[in-house]
Amino acid sequence: MLSSSIAPVITIDGPTASGKGTVSSLVAEQLGWTVLDSGALYRLTALVAVRAEVDTTNQQALAALARQLNVCFKQGACWLDGENVTEALRAERVGVLASQIATYEPVRTALLARQRDFLQAPGLVADGRDMGTVVFPTAPLKIYLVADAQSRAQRRYKQLIEKGISANLSDLLADLQARDLRDTTRALAPLKAADDAITLDSSALSIEETVNCVLAHWAAIQN
């Protein structure tokens, strides 16, 4: 079990489109900490696999790609080998494939150490699906961020439309529900709240309100 004595860590887990990425980035910014978008590591693996035309059912080949990722997160963006791939990672095809390969044990094993390497002073905010249950089980603050599927689909729809990308709300809702089922029922590190996590429902909250809730929980355990 990894100790968080090196530096403090806040984990923020939750389902697809719950807002955990945005919230994590803003919390990290407020605290002056590093941020880890663990889901991006799976999306990066999926993106590289698509670009390299690797067989996406070949678990060992995908794990090899995962081990070679040269990635960093800065200024709200994800960089791979010096290329800003933030927008490429948001493609629906990449997201669906990432959810698929996240069920592969060789890939998860390859990325586990990489994720833990992000824990450095002065602190880390890590978002994903198993940050509090598997990757950082001794984190002093674990948030499980949820929102109902309809709210999440509407948020995703708004984001796509604002970017000029056509989208169908019904299709997005169906996709989110399918991903939720896949993530919560997979045999390896399923999506669930850690036993000591604080569940935060953001369905009726703004991003700012959600960030403030997380910061308030962190402040409370410092006193």
RODO-323181 format. One record per atom (N, C-alpha, C): residue in three letters; z, x, y. Coordinates in steps of 0.05 Angstrom, whole numbers, padded with zeros to 5 digits, always signed. Example, Ala and Ser with C-alpha at 12.3 -4.5 7.8 and 13.67 -1.06 7.14 Angstrom:
ALA+00156+00264-00114;ALA+00156+00246-00090;ALA+00156+00264-00066;SER+00142+00257-00045;SER+00143+00273-00021;SER+00157+00258+00001;
This chain:
MET+00000+00017-00024;MET+00000+00000+00000;MET+00000+00018+00025;LEU-00017+00011+00044;LEU-00020+00027+00068;LEU+00003+00021+00088;SER+00014+00042+00098;SER+00035+00038+00118;SER+00023+00036+00146;SER+00034+00019+00163;SER+00024+00017+00190;SER+00040+00034+00209;SER+00056+00053+00198;SER+00072+00070+00215;SER+00056+00089+00232;ILE+00031+00095+00223;ILE+00013+00112+00238;ILE+00008+00101+00266;ALA+00003+00076+00267;ALA-00001+00061+00292;ALA+00001+00032+00286;PRO+00008+00015+00305;PRO+00011-00014+00300;PRO-00017-00026+00295;VAL-00017-00048+00280;VAL-00042-00062+00274;VAL-00037-00092+00275;ILE-00055-00106+00287;ILE-00055-00135+00287;ILE-00079-00144+00271;THR-00075-00160+00250;THR-00098-00170+00235;THR-00104-00199+00243;ILE-00129-00205+00245;ILE-00138-00232+00251;ILE-00159-00240+00230;ASP-00151-00256+00211;ASP-00169-00265+00191;ASP-00176-00294+00196;GLY-00198-00303+00183;GLY-00206-00330+00186;GLY-00235-00335+00177;PRO-00243-00360+00175;PRO-00270-00366+00165;PRO-00292-00359+00185;THR-00316-00361+00176;THR-00340-00356+00193;THR-00339-00374+00218;ALA-00346-00361+00241;ALA-00348-00375+00267;ALA-00322-00387+00277;SER-00300-00376+00268;SER-00274-00385+00278;SER-00267-00373+00305;GLY-00283-00353+00313;GLY-00279-00340+00339;GLY-00262-00315+00337;LYS-00257-00306+00312;LYS-00239-00283+00308;LYS-00251-00257+00320;GLY-00277-00254+00319;GLY-00289-00229+00330;GLY-00285-00227+00360;THR-00291-00249+00374;THR-00287-00249+00403;THR-00258-00246+00411;VAL-00241-00261+00397;VAL-00212-00259+00403;VAL-00201-00231+00397;SER-00210-00219+00375;SER-00200-00192+00368;SER-00208-00172+00390;SER-00233-00174+00399;SER-00243-00155+00419;SER-00227-00158+00445;LEU-00221-00182+00453;LEU-00207-00187+00478;LEU-00178-00179+00476;VAL-00166-00184+00452;VAL-00138-00176+00448;VAL-00136-00145+00449;ALA-00155-00132+00435;ALA-00155-00103+00435;ALA-00159-00092+00463;GLU-00176-00105+00479;GLU-00181-00096+00506;GLU-00156-00099+00523;GLN-00141-00121+00520;GLN-00117-00125+00535;GLN-00095-00104+00528;LEU-00094-00097+00503;LEU-00074-00078+00493;LEU-00083-00049+00496;GLY-00108-00044+00501;GLY-00119-00017+00502;GLY-00121-00004+00475;TRP-00126-00021+00454;TRP-00128-00012+00427;TRP-00157-00011+00417;THR-00161+00000+00394;THR-00187+00000+00380;THR-00190-00027+00366;VAL-00215-00035+00362;VAL-00221-00059+00347;VAL-00238-00053+00323;LEU-00233-00068+00302;LEU-00249-00065+00277;LEU-00260-00093+00270;ASP-00286-00095+00270;ASP-00299-00119+00260;ASP-00307-00114+00232;SER-00289-00120+00213;SER-00295-00113+00185;SER-00319-00128+00174;GLY-00323-00152+00184;GLY-00346-00167+00175;GLY-00372-00153+00182;ALA-00372-00139+00205;ALA-00396-00125+00213;ALA-00403-00103+00193;LEU-00383-00092+00179;LEU-00389-00071+00160;LEU-00405-00083+00136;TYR-00399-00107+00129;TYR-00414-00120+00108;TYR-00442-00129+00118;ARG-00443-00138+00143;ARG-00469-00145+00155;ARG-00486-00120+00159;LEU-00473-00098+00166;LEU-00488-00073+00168;LEU-00500-00064+00142;THR-00484-00067+00121;THR-00494-00060+00094;THR-00518-00078+00087;ALA-00515-00104+00093;ALA-00537-00123+00088;ALA-00562-00116+00104;LEU-00558-00109+00130;LEU-00580-00102+00147;LEU-00595-00077+00137;VAL-00580-00057+00130;VAL-00592-00032+00120;VAL-00607-00038+00094;ALA-00595-00055+00077;ALA-00608-00061+00052;ALA-00635-00075+00056;VAL-00635-00094+00075;VAL-00660-00108+00082;VAL-00681-00089+00093;ARG-00672-00072+00111;ARG-00691-00053+00123;ARG-00702-00033+00103;ALA-00685-00025+00084;ALA-00693-00005+00064;ALA-00706-00018+00039;GLU-00707-00045+00040;GLU-00718-00060+00017;GLU-00704-00054-00009;VAL-00677-00051-00007;VAL-00661-00046-00031;VAL-00656-00073-00046;ASP-00656-00072-00072;ASP-00651-00095-00088;ASP-00622-00105-00082;THR-00620-00129-00071;THR-00594-00138-00061;THR-00576-00148-00084;THR-00586-00146-00109;THR-00569-00152-00132;THR-00559-00126-00145;ASN-00568-00103-00135;ASN-00560-00077-00146;ASN-00534-00069-00132;GLN-00512-00074-00145;GLN-00486-00070-00132;GLN-00480-00040-00126;GLN-00488-00023-00144;GLN-00483+00006-00140;GLN-00500+00017-00117;ALA-00525+00008-00115;ALA-00542+00017-00093;ALA-00531+00007-00067;LEU-00521-00017-00066;LEU-00509-00028-00041;LEU-00484-00013-00034;ALA-00468-00006-00054;ALA-00444+00010-00049;ALA-00450+00037-00037;ALA-00472+00049-00047;ALA-00481+00075-00037;ALA-00488+00073-00007;LEU-00502+00051+00000;LEU-00509+00046+00028;LEU-00484+00043+00045;ALA-00464+00028+00034;ALA-00439+00023+00049;ALA-00425+00049+00055;ARG-00425+00067+00036;ARG-00410+00093+00040;ARG-00424+00110+00061;GLN-00449+00106+00066;GLN-00464+00123+00084;GLN-00466+00112+00113;LEU-00454+00089+00118;LEU-00456+00077+00144;LEU-00443+00095+00166;ASN-00459+00100+00187;ASN-00449+00115+00210;ASN-00445+00095+00232;VAL-00422+00084+00234;VAL-00418+00061+00252;VAL-00395+00065+00271;CYS-00397+00053+00295;CYS-00375+00053+00314;CYS-00377+00027+00330;PHE-00354+00018+00340;PHE-00353-00006+00357;PHE-00344+00003+00385;LYS-00360-00003+00405;LYS-00353+00004+00432;LYS-00366-00015+00452;GLN-00352-00021+00473;GLN-00362-00038+00495;GLN-00372-00065+00484;GLY-00358-00075+00464;GLY-00365-00101+00453;GLY-00389-00101+00436;ALA-00399-00078+00428;ALA-00424-00076+00413;ALA-00419-00060+00387;CYS-00437-00063+00368;CYS-00436-00048+00343;CYS-00459-00029+00343;TRP-00453-00004+00337;TRP-00473+00017+00337;TRP-00476+00030+00310;LEU-00501+00032+00301;LEU-00507+00044+00275;LEU-00526+00067+00279;ASP-00517+00091+00273;ASP-00534+00115+00277;ASP-00544+00116+00306;GLY-00527+00109+00325;GLY-00535+00110+00353;GLY-00551+00086+00363;GLU-00557+00067+00346;GLU-00573+00044+00353;GLU-00555+00020+00357;ASN-00558+00005+00379;ASN-00543-00019+00383;ASN-00555-00041+00366;VAL-00541-00049+00345;VAL-00551-00068+00326;VAL-00536-00095+00327;THR-00522-00099+00349;THR-00506-00123+00352;THR-00521-00148+00348;GLU-00544-00151+00361;GLU-00560-00175+00358;GLU-00572-00178+00330;ALA-00581-00156+00318;ALA-00593-00156+00292;ALA-00573-00166+00271;LEU-00547-00160+00275;LEU-00527-00168+00256;LEU-00521-00198+00257;ARG-00529-00212+00278;ARG-00524-00240+00281;ARG-00545-00258+00268;ALA-00566-00245+00258;ALA-00587-00261+00244;ALA-00575-00276+00221;GLU-00583-00301+00217;GLU-00572-00317+00196;GLU-00577-00304+00168;ARG-00601-00293+00165;ARG-00607-00280+00139;ARG-00587-00258+00132;VAL-00580-00242+00153;VAL-00561-00220+00149;VAL-00534-00231+00143;GLY-00526-00252+00156;GLY-00499-00264+00152;GLY-00497-00275+00124;VAL-00517-00289+00115;VAL-00516-00301+00088;VAL-00515-00279+00066;LEU-00531-00258+00070;LEU-00531-00236+00051;LEU-00505-00221+00051;ALA-00493-00218+00075;ALA-00467-00204+00077;ALA-00446-00219+00061;SER-00446-00246+00063;SER-00427-00262+00049;SER-00431-00259+00019;GLN-00455-00255+00010;GLN-00462-00252-00018;GLN-00451-00225-00028;ILE-00458-00203-00014;ILE-00450-00177-00023;ILE-00421-00171-00020;ALA-00407-00187-00004;ALA-00378-00184-00001;ALA-00363-00192-00027;THR-00377-00204-00045;THR-00365-00211-00071;THR-00368-00188-00091;TYR-00382-00167-00084;TYR-00387-00145-00102;TYR-00365-00124-00100;GLU-00351-00119-00122;GLU-00328-00101-00122;GLU-00336-00073-00114;PRO-00359-00061-00123;PRO-00366-00034-00114;PRO-00369-00032-00084;VAL-00380-00053-00072;VAL-00384-00052-00043;VAL-00357-00054-00029;ARG-00339-00071-00038;ARG-00313-00074-00025;ARG-00297-00049-00028;THR-00299-00036-00051;THR-00285-00011-00055;THR-00295+00011-00037;ALA-00322+00012-00034;ALA-00334+00032-00017;ALA-00325+00029+00012;LEU-00321+00004+00021;LEU-00314-00001+00049;LEU-00284-00001+00055;LEU-00267-00002+00034;LEU-00239-00004+00039;LEU-00228+00020+00054;ALA-00234+00044+00045;ALA-00224+00068+00058;ALA-00236+00070+00086;ARG-00261+00062+00089;ARG-00274+00063+00116;ARG-00260+00046+00136;GLN-00252+00022+00126;GLN-00237+00004+00144;GLN-00210+00015+00152;ARG-00196+00027+00133;ARG-00169+00037+00140;ARG-00171+00061+00158;ASP-00193+00075+00158;ASP-00196+00098+00176;ASP-00196+00090+00206;PHE-00201+00065+00211;PHE-00201+00056+00239;PHE-00173+00054+00251;LEU-00153+00055+00234;LEU-00125+00053+00243;LEU-00116+00080+00256;GLN-00117+00080+00282;GLN-00110+00104+00297;GLN-00094+00096+00322;ALA-00079+00114+00332;ALA-00063+00109+00357;ALA-00083+00103+00380;PRO-00076+00086+00399;PRO-00049+00073+00401;PRO-00046+00048+00384;GLY-00067+00037+00372;GLY-00064+00013+00356;GLY-00092+00002+00349;LEU-00092-00018+00331;LEU-00117-00029+00321;LEU-00114-00059+00318;VAL-00135-00073+00327;VAL-00138-00102+00321;VAL-00160-00104+00301;ALA-00154-00114+00277;ALA-00174-00116+00256;ALA-00180-00145+00248;ASP-00205-00152+00250;ASP-00212-00179+00242;ASP-00230-00180+00218;GLY-00226-00201+00202;GLY-00242-00204+00178;GLY-00233-00227+00161;ARG-00233-00223+00135;ARG-00225-00244+00116;ARG-00202-00235+00098;ASP-00198-00209+00096;ASP-00176-00199+00079;ASP-00161-00176+00092;MET-00162-00176+00119;MET-00148-00154+00133;MET-00118-00155+00128;GLY-00106-00179+00129;GLY-00077-00182+00125;GLY-00068-00183+00096;THR-00087-00190+00079;THR-00079-00193+00050;THR-00085-00168+00034;VAL-00105-00153+00042;VAL-00114-00129+00025;VAL-00114-00103+00041;VAL-00128-00103+00064;VAL-00133-00078+00078;VAL-00109-00067+00092;PHE-00095-00085+00107;PHE-00071-00076+00122;PHE-00048-00095+00115;PRO-00038-00094+00090;PRO-00017-00113+00081;PRO+00009-00110+00095;THR+00014-00087+00108;THR+00040-00083+00122;THR+00038-00087+00152;ALA+00016-00098+00161;ALA+00013-00103+00190;ALA+00036-00120+00201;PRO+00047-00112+00224;PRO+00070-00127+00234;PRO+00063-00155+00245;LEU+00038-00159+00252;LEU+00029-00185+00261;LEU+00003-00192+00247;LYS+00003-00215+00233;LYS-00021-00225+00219;LYS-00027-00253+00229;ILE-00050-00256+00240;ILE-00059-00282+00249;ILE-00081-00293+00231;TYR-00078-00318+00223;TYR-00099-00332+00208;TYR-00111-00352+00226;LEU-00135-00346+00237;LEU-00148-00362+00257;LEU-00167-00382+00245;VAL-00162-00408+00249;VAL-00178-00429+00238;VAL-00189-00447+00259;ALA-00209-00463+00252;ALA-00220-00484+00268;ALA-00235-00502+00249;ASP-00236-00528+00255;ASP-00250-00545+00236;ASP-00280-00538+00236;ALA-00293-00545+00214;ALA-00321-00537+00210;ALA-00340-00548+00231;GLN-00335-00573+00240;GLN-00352-00585+00261;GLN-00350-00569+00287;SER-00326-00561+00295;SER-00322-00545+00319;SER-00336-00518+00317;ARG-00334-00506+00293;ARG-00346-00480+00289;ARG-00376-00482+00290;ALA-00387-00503+00278;ALA-00416-00506+00278;ALA-00427-00511+00306;GLN-00412-00526+00322;GLN-00420-00532+00349;GLN-00419-00506+00366;ARG-00399-00489+00361;ARG-00398-00463+00376;ARG-00422-00446+00369;ARG-00428-00444+00343;ARG-00450-00428+00334;ARG-00477-00439+00346;TYR-00479-00465+00346;TYR-00503-00478+00356;TYR-00507-00471+00386;LYS-00485-00473+00401;LYS-00486-00467+00430;LYS-00494-00438+00434;GLN-00482-00420+00418;GLN-00489-00391+00421;GLN-00519-00386+00417;LEU-00530-00398+00396;LEU-00558-00394+00389;LEU-00576-00406+00411;ILE-00570-00430+00420;ILE-00586-00443+00440;ILE-00586-00427+00466;GLU-00563-00417+00473;GLU-00560-00401+00498;GLU-00577-00375+00496;LYS-00582-00366+00472;LYS-00597-00342+00468;LYS-00627-00348+00464;GLY-00634-00374+00467;GLY-00662-00382+00464;GLY-00671-00384+00435;ILE-00652-00386+00417;ILE-00658-00387+00388;ILE-00656-00416+00379;SER-00677-00427+00367;SER-00676-00454+00358;SER-00656-00457+00335;ALA-00642-00479+00334;ALA-00621-00483+00314;ALA-00618-00513+00308;ASN-00609-00519+00284;ASN-00604-00547+00276;ASN-00575-00549+00269;LEU-00561-00567+00283;LEU-00532-00569+00280;LEU-00524-00576+00251;SER-00539-00595+00240;SER-00533-00603+00212;SER-00536-00580+00193;ASP-00557-00564+00196;ASP-00561-00541+00179;ASP-00539-00520+00183;LEU-00531-00516+00208;LEU-00510-00496+00213;LEU-00484-00505+00200;LEU-00478-00531+00202;LEU-00453-00542+00190;LEU-00453-00538+00160;ALA-00476-00544+00147;ALA-00479-00542+00118;ALA-00475-00512+00110;ASP-00487-00494+00126;ASP-00485-00466+00120;ASP-00456-00456+00122;LEU-00442-00465+00143;LEU-00414-00457+00146;LEU-00397-00467+00123;GLN-00402-00491+00115;GLN-00386-00503+00093;GLN-00391-00488+00067;ALA-00417-00480+00063;ALA-00424-00465+00039;ALA-00411-00438+00039;ARG-00410-00425+00063;ARG-00397-00398+00065;ARG-00367-00401+00061;ASP-00355-00422+00072;ASP-00327-00426+00068;ASP-00320-00428+00038;LEU-00336-00444+00024;LEU-00331-00447-00004;LEU-00334-00421-00019;ARG-00355-00406-00013;ARG-00360-00380-00026;ARG-00337-00361-00020;ASP-00328-00360+00005;ASP-00308-00340+00013;ASP-00280-00347+00002;THR-00274-00372+00000;THR-00247-00380-00009;THR-00245-00381-00039;THR-00267-00382-00054;THR-00266-00385-00083;THR-00274-00359-00098;ARG-00283-00339-00083;ARG-00291-00315-00097;ARG-00267-00302-00111;ALA-00273-00289-00133;ALA-00251-00277-00149;ALA-00238-00253-00136;LEU-00254-00238-00120;LEU-00244-00214-00108;LEU-00237-00218-00079;ALA-00212-00213-00072;ALA-00202-00215-00044;ALA-00212-00241-00030;PRO-00206-00264-00041;PRO-00215-00289-00028;PRO-00203-00293+00000;LEU-00217-00308+00016;LEU-00207-00315+00042;LEU-00182-00333+00040;LYS-00160-00323+00050;LYS-00135-00340+00050;LYS-00116-00327+00070;ALA-00097-00343+00078;ALA-00076-00333+00097;ALA-00056-00316+00081;ALA-00049-00293+00092;ALA-00027-00277+00080;ALA-00002-00294+00081;ASP+00016-00288+00062;ASP+00041-00304+00060;ASP+00057-00303+00087;ASP+00055-00281+00101;ASP+00071-00278+00126;ASP+00053-00281+00151;ALA+00030-00293+00148;ALA+00012-00296+00170;ALA+00019-00321+00187;ILE+00012-00320+00212;ILE+00016-00343+00230;ILE-00011-00357+00233;THR-00013-00382+00224;THR-00038-00397+00226;THR-00041-00408+00254;LEU-00064-00403+00266;LEU-00070-00411+00293;LEU-00096-00427+00293;ASP-00094-00453+00300;ASP-00118-00470+00300;ASP-00130-00470+00328;SER-00154-00460+00330;SER-00167-00458+00356;SER-00187-00480+00362;SER-00187-00501+00345;SER-00207-00522+00349;SER-00207-00534+00377;ALA-00184-00537+00389;ALA-00182-00549+00415;ALA-00174-00528+00437;LEU-00175-00503+00430;LEU-00168-00482+00449;LEU-00192-00467+00459;SER-00190-00457+00484;SER-00211-00440+00495;SER-00206-00412+00484;ILE-00226-00394+00487;ILE-00222-00366+00479;ILE-00198-00354+00493;GLU-00196-00359+00519;GLU-00174-00347+00535;GLU-00147-00357+00524;GLU-00145-00383+00518;GLU-00120-00394+00508;GLU-00113-00382+00481;THR-00133-00378+00464;THR-00129-00366+00438;THR-00119-00338+00440;VAL-00132-00322+00458;VAL-00124-00294+00462;VAL-00095-00293+00472;ASN-00088-00311+00491;ASN-00061-00311+00502;ASN-00040-00318+00480;CYS-00048-00335+00461;CYS-00030-00342+00439;CYS-00024-00317+00422;VAL-00045-00302+00416;VAL-00042-00278+00399;VAL-00024-00258+00414;LEU-00030-00254+00440;LEU-00014-00235+00455;LEU+00015-00243+00457;ALA+00019-00270+00459;ALA+00047-00280+00461;ALA+00062-00274+00435;HIS+00048-00278+00413;HIS+00061-00272+00387;HIS+00067-00242+00384;TRP+00049-00225+00394;TRP+00054-00196+00393;TRP+00078-00189+00411;ALA+00079-00200+00435;ALA+00101-00195+00453;ALA+00127-00204+00442;ALA+00127-00226+00427;ALA+00151-00237+00416;ALA+00164-00219+00395;ILE+00147-00205+00379;ILE+00159-00188+00359;ILE+00166-00160+00369;GLN+00159-00155+00395;GLN+00167-00130+00407;GLN+00194-00132+00419;ASN+00204-00156+00423;ASN+00230-00160+00436;ASN+00253-00162+00416;
